[in-house]
Amino acid sequence: TGTDTPTENNSATSGINLSWIAPTEREDGSSISVPEILEYKIYYRLTQAQDSNNVTISDCYAECSTFIDLDAGTYHLTLTTIDTEGRESQPSEEVSIVVS
């Protein structure tokens, strides 16, 4: 399942608003429609963190997610798409956001 690169505001005050566009094509080039998407998964971590955390968005029509009350620092985020057969896409291009 393909995933479009999320967009973000590059500087935020204690929160991050992340948005994306649902993919229309799988990694193998075949088409995918929104009802074939089960969920999205957002992976995020602070620069100094070794491991990523993740949040699952179980609405196939969702196009954004907001993280609030975050500690200050630089966050790195990627997005994957999981189809109704449980196949998870490769991560999107990473975006970095500074939270002050």
Secondary structure by P-SEA (a helix, b strand, c coil): ccccbbbbccccccbbbbbbbbbcccccccccccccccbbbbbbbccccccccccccccccccccccccccccbbbbbbbbbcccccccccccbbbbbcc
